[in-house]
Amino acid sequence: MANIAPSSSTIDILMATYNGEKYLSEQFDSIVNQTYKDWKLIIHDDGSIDNTVYIIKEYMLQYPEKIILIDDDICTGEAKNNFAYLMQFSSSPYITLCDQDDVWFPYKLATIIPLLQKYDLVMSDVIIVDEVKHLLNDSFYKLNHSKRGFLNNLLHNSYIGCAMAFNRKIYERAMPIPTNIPMHDWWIGLISEIFGSVVFTNDKLMYYRRHTTNASQTSEKSKYSIFKKISFRGIIVYYIILRCIRQFIIR
């Protein structure tokens, strides 16, 4: 694993990239224009063959104190594994995950930081748009019937990584992320339901871009069979039980 200096910022923004040249500059601009400035952006690229890494390095030259690229030639194979790998490099009190193709509203971090001072994990609503930011749905919450609760989210996941932020307590409970679970954000959300305090704020803090090249299937019809869905939930419950046992032993 590559080494980076411990972050001195209040919040680490973790971005997993792969062939994201089309939308990456717009996302970078939305991050550097945040009204809240005490952040660092840590990026790991998963072997892009387009201009993604070139764009990242251009922004690093402009913001050398704010943007870090983990340039280690490691390819994890998928977004879930890339985010799980990235989380090892975070050392700030708070963490938020970031997709390469969304657009943050300027007040996103300024809204979630005060909530993170009260809660262990914050979920925010998002506005769903297409490739050119035409409106698809004005609320992920309403579309997905999102709500808190372990059983609710075990049966029907409300958590999307790009809309969540959490503290070191959740980080320590969630890490390492099991390799054979379907989604890192689902895992972090369920861990938070068990071990922490969660808030779903109604603030809509970003444009969430949906298109044919999205790595995630969130908010779309699932591609998995009923058997596979049941299997995933069984695997997650198994690992949740192991984490509960680990926490009991640590105490």
C-alpha positions in Angstrom: 0.0 0.0 0.0 1.3 3.5 -0.9 2.0 5.9 1.9 0.7 9.4 2.2 1.1 11.9 5.0 -1.7 12.0 7.6 -4.4 14.4 6.5 -4.6 17.7 8.5 -8.1 18.5 7.2 -11.4 18.1 8.9 -12.8 15.9 6.2 -11.3 13.6 3.6 -13.2 13.3 0.3 -12.5 9.9 -1.3 -12.9 9.6 -5.0 -12.6 6.4 -7.0 -12.0 7.0 -10.7 -12.0 4.9 -13.9 -12.3 6.3 -17.4 -14.0 9.4 -16.1 -12.7 12.1 -18.4 -16.1 13.2 -19.7 -17.4 14.6 -16.4 -14.4 14.8 -14.1 -13.5 18.4 -14.6 -17.0 19.5 -13.7 -16.9 17.4 -10.6 -13.5 18.8 -9.6 -14.8 22.3 -10.1 -17.8 21.7 -7.9 -15.5 20.4 -5.1 -12.9 23.2 -5.2 -15.8 25.7 -5.2 -17.2 24.5 -1.9 -17.9 27.2 0.6 -16.4 25.0 3.3 -12.6 24.9 2.7 -11.1 22.5 5.3 -11.0 19.4 3.1 -8.6 17.1 1.2 -9.5 15.1 -1.9 -7.8 11.7 -2.1 -8.1 9.9 -5.4 -7.3 6.4 -6.5 -7.5 5.6 -10.2 -8.3 2.0 -11.2 -6.3 1.8 -14.5 -8.0 4.4 -16.7 -7.1 4.2 -20.4 -8.5 7.7 -21.2 -7.4 11.1 -20.0 -8.6 10.7 -16.4 -5.2 10.6 -14.8 -4.0 13.6 -16.9 -7.0 15.6 -15.7 -6.3 14.7 -12.1 -2.7 15.7 -12.4 -3.7 19.0 -14.0 -5.9 19.8 -11.0 -3.2 18.7 -8.6 -0.9 21.3 -10.1 -3.5 23.9 -9.4 -4.4 22.7 -5.9 -1.3 20.9 -4.6 -2.3 21.2 -0.9 -5.8 19.9 -1.5 -5.7 17.0 -4.0 -3.8 13.8 -3.6 -3.5 10.9 -6.1 -2.6 7.5 -4.9 -0.5 6.6 -7.9 0.5 3.0 -7.3 -0.6 1.1 -10.5 -3.0 -1.1 -8.4 -6.2 -2.1 -10.2 -8.9 -3.3 -7.8 -11.4 -4.2 -10.6 -14.5 -2.4 -9.5 -15.8 0.7 -7.7 -16.6 -1.2 -4.5 -13.1 -2.5 -4.2 -11.6 0.8 -5.2 -13.4 2.7 -2.5 -12.6 0.0 0.1 -8.9 0.4 -0.9 -9.1 4.2 -0.8 -10.5 4.2 2.7 -7.2 2.9 4.1 -5.6 6.3 3.2 -8.0 8.5 5.1 -7.0 9.9 8.5 -9.3 12.9 9.0 -12.0 13.0 11.6 -14.7 12.8 8.9 -14.9 11.0 5.6 -17.2 11.4 2.6 -17.3 9.4 -0.6 -17.4 11.0 -4.0 -18.2 9.7 -7.5 -16.3 11.0 -10.5 -19.3 12.1 -12.5 -21.6 14.0 -10.1 -21.8 17.7 -9.4 -21.8 19.0 -5.8 -23.7 22.1 -4.8 -21.4 24.7 -3.2 -22.9 24.3 0.3 -22.6 20.4 0.4 -19.8 20.2 2.9 -20.9 23.3 4.8 -24.3 21.5 5.4 -23.0 18.1 6.4 -20.1 19.2 8.8 -22.4 20.5 11.5 -24.5 17.3 11.3 -21.4 15.2 11.6 -20.7 16.9 14.9 -24.0 15.4 16.2 -24.3 12.1 14.3 -22.0 9.3 13.3 -23.3 9.1 9.7 -25.1 11.6 7.6 -27.2 10.8 4.5 -28.3 13.6 2.2 -30.9 13.6 -0.6 -29.8 14.1 -4.2 -31.4 15.3 -7.4 -31.1 12.6 -10.1 -30.1 13.8 -13.6 -29.0 12.3 -16.9 -25.7 12.7 -18.8 -26.5 16.3 -19.7 -28.1 17.2 -16.3 -31.7 17.0 -17.5 -33.9 16.2 -14.5 -34.9 12.6 -14.0 -36.1 12.8 -10.4 -36.0 15.6 -7.9 -35.5 13.3 -4.9 -33.7 10.1 -4.5 -35.4 9.7 -1.1 -38.9 9.8 -2.7 -37.9 7.5 -5.6 -36.3 5.0 -3.4 -38.6 5.3 -0.4 -35.5 5.9 1.7 -35.7 5.7 5.5 -33.5 4.7 8.5 -33.4 1.4 10.3 -31.3 -1.7 10.0 -34.1 -4.1 8.9 -35.5 -1.5 6.4 -32.1 -1.1 4.8 -31.3 -4.8 4.9 -34.4 -5.4 2.8 -34.2 -2.3 0.7 -31.0 -0.3 0.7 -31.3 3.5 1.1 -27.6 4.2 1.2 -25.6 5.6 -1.7 -21.9 6.3 -1.1 -21.8 9.7 -2.8 -24.5 11.1 -0.5 -23.0 9.8 2.8 -20.5 11.1 5.2 -19.3 9.5 8.4 -16.8 9.7 11.3 -13.9 7.7 12.5 -16.1 5.6 14.7 -18.0 4.2 11.7 -14.7 3.9 9.8 -13.2 1.7 12.5 -16.4 -0.5 12.7 -16.7 -0.9 8.9 -13.1 -1.6 8.1 -11.9 -3.8 6.5 -14.9 -4.0 4.1 -15.6 -7.7 3.4 -14.6 -8.5 -0.2 -17.6 -10.6 -1.1 -20.4 -8.2 -0.2 -22.2 -6.5 -3.1 -21.8 -2.8 -2.2 -19.5 -0.8 0.0 -22.1 1.9 0.8 -24.7 -0.6 1.8 -22.2 -2.2 4.2 -21.2 1.2 5.7 -24.9 2.2 6.1 -25.8 -1.1 7.9 -22.8 -0.9 10.1 -23.9 2.7 11.0 -27.4 1.5 11.9 -25.9 -1.1 14.3 -23.0 0.8 15.9 -23.8 4.5 15.5 -26.3 7.3 15.1 -27.7 8.0 11.7 -29.5 11.0 10.2 -31.2 11.4 6.9 -31.2 15.1 6.1 -33.7 16.3 3.5 -31.2 18.7 2.1 -30.5 18.0 -1.6 -26.8 18.6 -1.9 -25.8 17.4 -5.4 -26.7 16.3 -8.9 -26.5 12.5 -9.0 -25.8 11.6 -12.6 -27.3 8.4 -14.0 -26.2 7.0 -17.4 -25.4 3.8 -19.1 -21.7 3.8 -17.9 -22.5 4.1 -14.2 -20.7 1.5 -12.2 -23.6 1.4 -9.6 -27.1 0.0 -10.2 -28.5 2.1 -7.3 -32.0 3.5 -8.1 -32.4 1.2 -11.1 -34.1 -2.1 -11.5 -31.8 -4.8 -10.0 -29.9 -7.1 -12.4 -29.8 -9.8 -9.7 -32.0 -12.9 -9.3 -34.1 -13.4 -6.2 -31.7 -16.1 -5.1 -28.8 -13.8 -5.5 -30.5 -11.0 -3.5 -31.3 -13.4 -0.7 -27.7 -14.7 -0.8 -26.3 -11.2 -0.6 -28.4 -10.4 2.5 -27.3 -13.6 4.1 -23.6 -12.8 3.5 -24.1 -9.3 4.9 -25.9 -10.6 8.1 -23.1 -13.1 8.6 -20.4 -10.4 8.5 -22.5 -8.0 10.6 -22.6 -10.8 13.3 -18.8 -11.2 13.1 -18.4 -7.5 13.6 -20.6 -7.5 16.6 -18.6 -10.4 18.1 -15.4 -8.5 17.3 -16.7 -5.4 19.0 -17.8 -7.4 22.1 -14.3 -9.0 22.4 -12.6 -5.5 22.0 -14.7 -4.2 24.9 
